[in-house]
Amino acid sequence: MKNTIGRHISCTIFGESHGSAIGVTLDGLPAGISIDEQFIAAQGEKRKAKGRISTQRHEADIPHIISGVFEGYTTGTPLTILIQNSDQHSADYEKTKNRLRPSHADYTADVKYLGYQDYRGGGHFSGRITAPLVAAGAIAIQILADMGIYIGSHIMKCHGVSDDAFASDIDLLNKQVAKLQTAAFPVINENAQREMTAEIEQAAANGDSVGGIIESAVINLPAGIGEPFFDSLESIIAHYLYSIPAVKGVAFGLGFGFSDYTGSEVNDALAYKDGVVITKTNNNGGINGGISNGMPIVIQTCVKPTPSIYKEQDTINKQTKQTEKLIISGRHDPAIIHRACVVVDSVLALAVLDCYMERCASLALQNHRKED
């Protein structure tokens, strides 16, 4: 029953969707890191439900740091953040607790936890638990930004509507990432925002939901981070990304697009630019042999349509062991893709920071041996 990830900085999440509070504990943070609580709150705002394209459950989501920070700086001890739940409608789930919702974790949770799990709102499996993940990720984003490493994500595709792709030109990519960090609806092309919003609103009107693909970039990450094979940079990042509820696919660079080309068409030629090694193209998404090559890390994350829909569906009743019809009530998102971008940024930051710390430790040891 493990809810912790990370080797050098461990991240433990806890709580349930309809419990009194949810939270996260970060362990392994060095002492003396400045913590900007306003930035943590601002990141949480990006994840909040807004307008007709989101659930009507509106939580304050005010992060409370209860340990690990003193006078604005980390103390080096475990840093714990609590977020209170205050807008639960638990009665919405009482009448359907024995009817297992399609594409939710209701059945698998029931098997794993022997029926003792909190079923209300998905309990510990709910996307609600991404709120503390965003708070934890905000701290990692701050640390990486202090080292000149930046992360940005946009909705690459939503139910057939596509946004502009990230630019191959590094200077333009930097501007795109900077713009996305303050965007209310994370797209590069404003026309895509209007079309995507219309698709989500239409799905809501139909009692249905839609999914999409998020494209992310990590820029200015130095070469040499990651390990071959089992702890490759791709492996670690994918591990974190798959921890986000509703994520069903992760690809790097061209990803599955590699299947359409020959090696001569997609190999990334090496070159020098101002004395620094670069690749002329970035089809491999900034990673070779499981190790960063200094180019932007480019990732696509596929998010499935929200499984809570208002259409009639077939299911089973675990109590009667009969097949039944199910119509879900309550408050649900017709799409989570626009709220998920900041979650993706957050877990990417945690993954990259964990791998970066390992590289720093290795270099420190090597330099110490050279000095001896």
C-alpha positions in Angstrom: 0.0 0.0 0.0 2.5 2.6 -1.2 1.8 6.2 -1.9 5.3 7.5 -2.1 7.5 8.3 -5.2 11.0 9.6 -5.5 14.5 8.6 -4.5 16.3 11.7 -3.4 13.2 13.8 -2.8 10.3 11.6 -1.7 6.8 12.7 -2.3 4.0 11.1 -0.3 0.3 12.0 -1.0 -2.6 11.3 1.4 -6.3 11.9 1.9 -9.5 11.2 0.1 -11.8 13.3 -2.2 -14.5 13.6 0.5 -12.4 13.3 3.6 -11.6 16.3 5.8 -8.3 17.1 4.1 -5.8 16.0 1.5 -2.1 16.6 1.5 1.5 15.9 0.6 4.8 15.4 2.4 8.1 16.1 0.7 11.2 14.6 2.4 14.8 15.2 1.3 14.6 18.9 0.5 17.8 20.6 1.6 17.6 23.3 4.2 17.7 27.0 3.3 15.5 26.9 0.2 13.3 30.0 -0.1 9.6 29.1 -0.4 7.2 31.4 -2.2 3.8 30.5 -0.8 2.1 33.0 -3.1 3.5 31.0 -6.1 2.2 27.8 -4.6 -1.2 29.3 -4.4 -1.0 30.7 -7.9 -0.2 27.3 -9.3 -3.2 25.9 -7.4 -5.4 28.5 -9.1 -4.5 27.1 -12.5 -5.9 23.7 -11.5 -9.2 25.0 -10.1 -12.6 24.4 -11.8 -13.8 27.4 -13.8 -16.9 28.1 -15.8 -19.0 25.7 -17.8 -16.1 23.6 -19.0 -15.3 22.3 -15.4 -17.1 20.6 -12.5 -19.2 22.9 -10.3 -17.4 21.6 -7.2 -15.5 24.7 -6.1 -12.9 24.2 -3.4 -10.9 27.1 -1.9 -7.8 24.9 -2.1 -5.7 27.0 0.2 -2.4 25.2 0.9 -1.3 25.2 4.5 2.4 24.4 5.2 2.3 22.8 8.6 6.0 21.6 8.8 9.4 21.9 7.2 9.4 25.7 6.6 10.4 28.3 9.1 10.6 32.1 8.4 10.2 31.4 4.7 12.9 28.8 4.3 13.0 25.0 4.3 14.4 23.5 7.5 15.6 20.3 6.0 12.9 18.3 7.8 9.8 16.8 6.1 7.7 19.5 4.5 4.0 18.8 4.8 1.2 20.7 3.1 -2.5 20.3 4.0 -5.5 21.4 1.8 -8.9 21.3 3.4 -12.0 19.8 1.7 -15.0 21.9 2.2 -17.4 21.4 -0.7 -18.3 17.7 -0.7 -21.7 16.3 -1.7 -21.2 12.8 -0.3 -24.8 11.9 -0.6 -24.4 11.9 -4.4 -22.4 8.7 -4.0 -24.5 6.8 -1.4 -27.1 5.6 -3.8 -24.6 4.2 -6.3 -21.9 2.8 -3.9 -22.7 -0.8 -5.0 -23.0 0.0 -8.7 -19.4 0.2 -10.0 -18.8 3.1 -12.3 -17.4 2.2 -15.8 -13.7 3.2 -16.4 -13.3 4.3 -12.7 -11.2 2.5 -10.1 -14.4 1.4 -8.2 -13.9 -2.3 -9.0 -10.1 -2.5 -8.7 -10.1 -0.5 -5.5 -12.8 -2.8 -4.1 -10.7 -5.9 -4.9 -7.4 -4.4 -3.6 -8.8 -2.9 -0.3 -11.4 -5.6 0.4 -14.3 -3.2 0.4 -12.8 -0.9 3.1 -11.9 1.9 0.7 -13.7 5.3 0.8 -15.8 5.2 -2.3 -17.1 8.8 -2.1 -16.0 10.8 -5.1 -13.4 8.1 -5.9 -11.8 8.4 -2.5 -8.0 8.2 -2.8 -8.2 7.5 -6.5 -9.9 10.9 -7.3 -8.3 13.6 -9.4 -8.9 15.7 -6.3 -5.6 14.3 -4.9 -3.7 16.2 -7.7 -4.3 19.4 -5.7 -1.5 18.6 -3.2 0.6 17.3 -6.1 0.4 20.7 -7.7 1.5 22.3 -4.3 4.5 20.0 -4.1 5.3 20.5 -7.7 5.3 24.3 -7.2 8.2 24.0 -4.8 10.1 21.8 -7.3 9.3 24.4 -10.1 10.8 27.2 -7.9 14.0 25.2 -7.3 14.5 24.4 -10.9 13.7 28.0 -12.0 16.5 29.2 -9.7 18.8 27.0 -11.8 17.4 28.4 -15.1 15.4 25.2 -15.9 11.8 25.9 -17.0 8.8 23.8 -17.7 5.7 24.5 -19.7 2.7 22.6 -21.1 -0.1 23.2 -23.5 -3.2 21.4 -24.8 -1.8 19.9 -28.1 -5.1 18.3 -29.0 -8.6 18.2 -27.6 -11.3 16.0 -29.2 -9.9 16.6 -32.7 -9.0 20.3 -32.3 -5.3 20.9 -32.5 -3.1 23.7 -31.1 0.1 24.9 -32.7 3.1 22.6 -31.8 6.0 23.8 -29.8 8.6 25.7 -31.9 11.8 24.0 -33.0 13.6 27.3 -32.6 15.0 27.5 -29.1 14.4 31.2 -28.6 10.8 31.0 -29.7 10.2 27.9 -27.6 11.5 29.9 -24.5 8.9 32.6 -25.3 6.1 30.0 -25.7 7.0 28.3 -22.4 7.1 31.7 -20.6 3.7 32.7 -22.0 2.1 29.3 -21.0 3.3 29.7 -17.4 0.8 32.5 -16.9 -2.0 31.4 -19.4 -5.5 30.9 -18.0 -6.2 28.4 -20.7 -3.0 26.7 -21.8 -2.7 26.9 -25.5 -0.3 28.6 -27.9 -2.9 29.7 -30.5 -5.9 31.6 -29.2 -8.1 30.2 -32.0 -7.5 26.8 -30.6 -8.8 28.0 -27.2 -12.1 29.0 -28.7 -12.6 25.8 -30.7 -11.6 23.6 -27.7 -13.9 25.4 -25.4 -16.7 24.9 -27.8 -16.0 21.1 -28.0 -15.9 20.8 -24.2 -19.2 22.8 -23.8 -20.8 20.6 -26.4 -19.7 17.5 -24.6 -21.2 18.9 -21.4 -24.5 19.7 -23.1 -24.6 16.1 -24.3 -23.9 14.7 -20.8 -20.6 13.4 -22.2 -16.8 14.1 -21.9 -13.7 14.5 -24.0 -10.0 13.9 -23.6 -6.8 15.1 -25.4 -3.1 15.3 -25.5 -0.8 17.6 -23.5 2.6 18.6 -25.0 5.3 19.6 -22.5 8.8 21.0 -22.7 11.6 21.1 -20.2 14.1 23.7 -21.3 17.7 24.3 -20.2 18.1 20.9 -18.5 21.9 20.1 -18.7 23.2 17.1 -20.6 24.1 14.0 -18.5 21.0 13.6 -16.4 19.4 10.1 -16.2 20.6 6.5 -16.3 20.6 3.8 -19.0 18.0 1.1 -19.0 15.9 0.8 -15.8 16.3 4.4 -14.4 16.4 6.2 -17.7 15.2 9.7 -17.8 12.2 8.6 -19.8 11.4 5.8 -17.3 11.5 8.2 -14.3 9.4 10.9 -16.1 6.9 8.3 -17.4 6.6 6.8 -13.9 5.6 10.2 -12.5 3.2 11.1 -15.4 1.4 7.8 -15.1 0.7 8.6 -11.5 -1.8 11.2 -12.7 -5.3 9.8 -12.8 -6.7 9.6 -16.5 -3.2 9.5 -18.1 -3.1 6.6 -20.6 -0.2 7.4 -22.8 3.3 9.0 -22.6 5.6 9.6 -25.6 8.9 11.5 -26.1 9.9 13.5 -29.1 8.3 12.1 -32.2 7.0 9.2 -30.0 4.9 6.8 -32.1 5.5 9.1 -35.1 8.9 7.4 -35.5 7.1 4.5 -37.1 6.4 6.6 -40.2 10.1 7.5 -41.0 13.4 6.1 -41.9 16.5 6.5 -39.8 18.0 9.0 -42.2 14.9 11.1 -41.9 14.8 11.3 -38.1 18.3 10.9 -36.8 19.3 14.1 -34.8 22.6 15.3 -36.3 25.1 16.7 -33.8 26.7 20.1 -34.2 28.4 22.8 -32.2 26.8 26.2 -31.4 28.9 28.7 -29.6 31.1 25.9 -28.3 28.1 23.9 -27.0 27.0 20.5 -28.4 23.5 20.7 -29.9 21.4 18.5 -32.2 20.1 20.1 -35.4 16.7 18.5 -34.9 15.1 17.2 -31.7 13.2 14.2 -32.8 14.3 12.2 -29.8 12.9 14.8 -27.4 16.2 15.7 -25.7 17.1 12.2 -24.5 19.5 9.6 -25.9 20.3 6.3 -24.1 18.1 7.4 -21.2 20.2 10.5 -20.6 19.5 14.1 -21.3 21.5 15.6 -24.2 21.0 19.2 -23.4 18.2 19.9 -25.9 14.6 20.5 -24.7 12.9 17.5 -23.2 9.6 17.3 -25.2 6.8 15.0 -24.0 3.3 14.2 -25.1 0.8 13.0 -22.4 -2.5 11.5 -23.4 -5.5 12.1 -21.1 -8.6 10.0 -21.5 -12.1 11.5 -21.4 -13.5 12.0 -17.9 -15.2 8.7 -17.0 -18.0 10.4 -15.0 -20.6 11.1 -17.6 -24.4 11.6 -17.4 -25.3 9.1 -20.1 -26.9 5.8 -19.2 -24.3 3.0 -19.0 -24.1 -0.7 -18.3 -22.5 -1.8 -15.0 -22.8 -4.4 -12.3 -24.1 -4.3 -8.7 -21.5 -5.8 -6.4 -24.1 -6.5 -3.7 -26.7 -8.3 -5.9 -24.2 -9.5 -8.5 -26.5 -8.5 -11.2 -26.1 -6.4 -14.3 -27.8 -3.0 -14.0 -28.1 0.4 -15.7 -26.3 3.4 -14.2 -26.9 7.1 -14.6 -24.3 9.1 -12.6 -25.4 12.2 -10.7 -23.3 14.8 -8.9 -20.8 17.4 -10.2 -18.3 16.3 -12.8 -15.9 17.7 -15.4 -16.8 17.4 -19.1 -13.0 17.6 -19.6 -10.0 17.7 -17.3 -7.3 18.4 -20.0 -7.2 22.2 -19.3 -6.9 21.6 -15.6 -4.4 18.8 -16.0 -1.6 20.9 -17.7 -0.5 22.4 -14.4 -0.6 18.9 -12.8 1.7 17.6 -15.6 4.1 20.6 -15.1 4.1 19.7 -11.4 5.0 16.0 -11.6 7.5 16.8 -14.4 9.2 19.2 -12.0 9.3 16.6 -9.2 10.7 14.0 -11.6 13.3 16.2 -13.1 14.4 17.6 -9.8 14.9 14.1 -8.4 17.1 13.1 -11.3 19.0 16.4 -11.2 19.8 15.9 -7.5 21.3 12.4 -8.4 23.5 14.0 -11.0 24.6 16.7 -8.6 25.6 14.1 -6.0 27.6 12.1 -8.6 29.4 15.2 -9.8 30.1 16.4 -6.3 31.7 13.0 -5.5 33.8 13.0 -8.7 35.0 16.6 -8.0 35.9 15.6 -4.4 38.0 12.7 -5.7 39.8 15.0 -8.2 40.6 17.4 -5.4 42.1 14.5 -3.3 
